[in-house]
Amino acid sequence: MNTGGRLEGRVALVTGAARGLGYEIAKRLAADGAAVFLGGRDSEALHGACESIDGIARPLPFDITDAAATAAAFATLEEGGLDILVNNVGERDRRSLEDITRADMARLLDANLVAPFDLARRAGPLMRARGYGRIINITSIAAEIARGDAAYTASKGGLAALTRALAAELGRDGITVNSVAPGYFATEANAAMVADKAIAEHLARRTSLGRWGEPHEIAGAVAFLASPDASYITGQSIAVDGGYLAHF
Ligand SMILES: NC(=O)c1ccc[n+]([C@@H]2O[C@H](COP(=O)([O-])OP(=O)(O)OC[C@H]3O[C@@H](n4cnc5c(N)ncnc54)[C@H](OP(=O)(O)O)[C@@H]3O)[C@@H](O)[C@H]2O)c1
């Protein structure tokens, strides 16, 4: 969808953009006119994703948990500036509480919370220099409600709190910081769950819209928050969940 190039001249980084929701977000920001860097660890997958995007899309392979690789990626970004950061990577460990060790928890928090903090910290000065800044953290409905999954849920709750803290700290620089909280999306990573009839029945009962989200349906909220239209919105969370959080 092209919305008249409202992000023309803007530079964006979307982490974890080779597939899934990150890919859809990158595709939409490019359609809106931004030059988009696609982050991820698999260079080949990133090249393929960039080629399939209509607009300006470039691969930026780096592991967000690797501090040196992150610094090198930002050295590239410093050359052309950065206006929009989408912290999309979110790792998950579905094992039970007893099976997840302290070290596992630390690794997950590193990817889902410490790395987004580091990326935002590095993005701030680049955005201040441009006089425009949008940081969008992809959390989850798990930031608000829980059904176990302690490590992931805690990381997403932390990311929601980080969003508010960064909004307060960066607002005077003209940088807004918001979250988008996905519900259940039919991404490749969720293929087994999508095939599970019990989950389809749960979503039919439990969401207002009665269905899984299609991956592209995440992108509109992110593109809106990245745009000038959202200039006075900061520290907020938009749930894109078919009504999961609202439905009783
Ligand atoms: N899908 C859903 O239903 C759903 C629901 C709620 C919340 N969310 C959240 O939405 C976000 C996207 O979810 P998704 O389902 O689209 O994820 P996904 O399909 O698992 O994709 C994650 C992407 O992140 C990259 N990645 C993973 N670890 C990385 C690292 N350390 N450094 C750099 N890149 C890394 C992966 O690429 P490589 O492996 O090639 O690096 C991959 O492209 C996550 O934050 C997730 O928690 C999703």
The ligand as an SDF file (V2000), in Angstrom:
LIG
                    3D

 48 52  0  0  0  0  0  0  0  0999 V2000
    4.0240  -13.5160   15.4800 N   0  0  0  0  0  0  0  0  0  0  0  0
    3.2070  -13.2650   16.5030 C   0  0  0  0  0  0  0  0  0  0  0  0
    2.1000  -13.7680   16.5740 O   0  0  0  0  0  0  0  0  0  0  0  0
    3.6530  -12.3230   17.5900 C   0  0  0  0  0  0  0  0  0  0  0  0
    2.8140  -12.1200   18.6970 C   0  0  0  0  0  0  0  0  0  0  0  0
    3.1950  -11.2390   19.6910 C   0  0  0  0  0  0  0  0  0  0  0  0
    4.3870  -10.5720   19.5950 C   0  0  0  0  0  0  0  0  0  0  0  0
    5.1940  -10.7870   18.5220 N   0  0  0  0  0  0  0  0  0  0  0  0
    6.4540  -10.0590   18.4590 C   0  0  0  0  0  0  0  0  0  0  0  0
    6.6370   -9.5120   17.1680 O   0  0  0  0  0  0  0  0  0  0  0  0
    8.0090   -9.5220   16.8040 C   0  0  0  0  0  0  0  0  0  0  0  0
    8.2060  -10.2500   15.4840 C   0  0  0  0  0  0  0  0  0  0  0  0
    7.6860  -11.5560   15.6080 O   0  0  0  0  0  0  0  0  0  0  0  0
    7.7540  -12.6170   14.4230 P   0  0  0  0  0  0  0  0  0  0  0  0
    6.8200  -13.7050   14.8170 O   0  0  0  0  0  0  0  0  0  0  0  0
    7.6050  -11.9460   13.1210 O   0  0  0  0  0  0  0  0  0  0  0  0
    9.2610  -13.1470   14.6150 O   0  0  0  0  0  0  0  0  0  0  0  0
   10.1020  -14.1920   13.7410 P   0  0  0  0  0  0  0  0  0  0  0  0
    9.3020  -14.6950   12.5840 O   0  0  0  0  0  0  0  0  0  0  0  0
   10.6720  -15.1550   14.7060 O   0  0  0  0  0  0  0  0  0  0  0  0
   11.2320  -13.2450   13.1480 O   0  0  0  0  0  0  0  0  0  0  0  0
   12.1760  -12.7300   13.9840 C   0  0  0  0  0  0  0  0  0  0  0  0
   13.2630  -12.1190   13.1200 C   0  0  0  0  0  0  0  0  0  0  0  0
   14.2620  -11.6470   13.9980 O   0  0  0  0  0  0  0  0  0  0  0  0
   15.5500  -12.0690   13.5290 C   0  0  0  0  0  0  0  0  0  0  0  0
   16.3720  -12.2340   14.7310 N   0  0  0  0  0  0  0  0  0  0  0  0
   16.1740  -13.0880   15.7640 C   0  0  0  0  0  0  0  0  0  0  0  0
   17.1390  -12.9310   16.6830 N   0  0  0  0  0  0  0  0  0  0  0  0
   17.9490  -11.9330   16.2240 C   0  0  0  0  0  0  0  0  0  0  0  0
   19.1260  -11.3110   16.7110 C   0  0  0  0  0  0  0  0  0  0  0  0
   19.6650  -11.6780   17.8730 N   0  0  0  0  0  0  0  0  0  0  0  0
   19.6870  -10.3250   15.9860 N   0  0  0  0  0  0  0  0  0  0  0  0
   19.1540   -9.9530   14.7980 C   0  0  0  0  0  0  0  0  0  0  0  0
   18.0440  -10.5070   14.2750 N   0  0  0  0  0  0  0  0  0  0  0  0
   17.4590  -11.4940   14.9830 C   0  0  0  0  0  0  0  0  0  0  0  0
   15.2910  -13.3470   12.7400 C   0  0  0  0  0  0  0  0  0  0  0  0
   16.1620  -13.4640   11.6530 O   0  0  0  0  0  0  0  0  0  0  0  0
   17.4940  -14.3500   11.6760 P   0  0  0  0  0  0  0  0  0  0  0  0
   17.1930  -15.5710   12.4940 O   0  0  0  0  0  0  0  0  0  0  0  0
   17.7380  -14.6020   10.2420 O   0  0  0  0  0  0  0  0  0  0  0  0
   18.4950  -13.4460   12.3160 O   0  0  0  0  0  0  0  0  0  0  0  0
   13.9000  -13.0860   12.1730 C   0  0  0  0  0  0  0  0  0  0  0  0
   13.9470  -12.4710   10.9090 O   0  0  0  0  0  0  0  0  0  0  0  0
    8.7400  -10.1540   17.9950 C   0  0  0  0  0  0  0  0  0  0  0  0
    9.1940   -9.1460   18.8620 O   0  0  0  0  0  0  0  0  0  0  0  0
    7.6620  -10.9560   18.6750 C   0  0  0  0  0  0  0  0  0  0  0  0
    7.9140  -11.1690   20.0540 O   0  0  0  0  0  0  0  0  0  0  0  0
    4.8590  -11.6490   17.5160 C   0  0  0  0  0  0  0  0  0  0  0  0
  1  2  1  0
  2  3  2  0
  2  4  1  0
  4  5  1  0
  4 48  2  0
  5  6  2  0
  6  7  1  0
  7  8  2  0
  8  9  1  0
  8 48  1  0
  9 10  1  0
  9 46  1  0
 10 11  1  0
 11 12  1  0
 11 44  1  0
 12 13  1  0
 13 14  1  0
 14 15  2  0
 14 16  1  0
 14 17  1  0
 17 18  1  0
 18 19  2  0
 18 20  1  0
 18 21  1  0
 21 22  1  0
 22 23  1  0
 23 24  1  0
 23 42  1  0
 24 25  1  0
 25 26  1  0
 25 36  1  0
 26 27  1  0
 26 35  1  0
 27 28  2  0
 28 29  1  0
 29 30  1  0
 29 35  2  0
 30 31  1  0
 30 32  2  0
 32 33  1  0
 33 34  2  0
 34 35  1  0
 36 37  1  0
 36 42  1  0
 37 38  1  0
 38 39  2  0
 38 40  1  0
 38 41  1  0
 42 43  1  0
 44 45  1  0
 44 46  1  0
 46 47  1  0
M  CHG  2   8   1  16  -1
M  END
$$$$
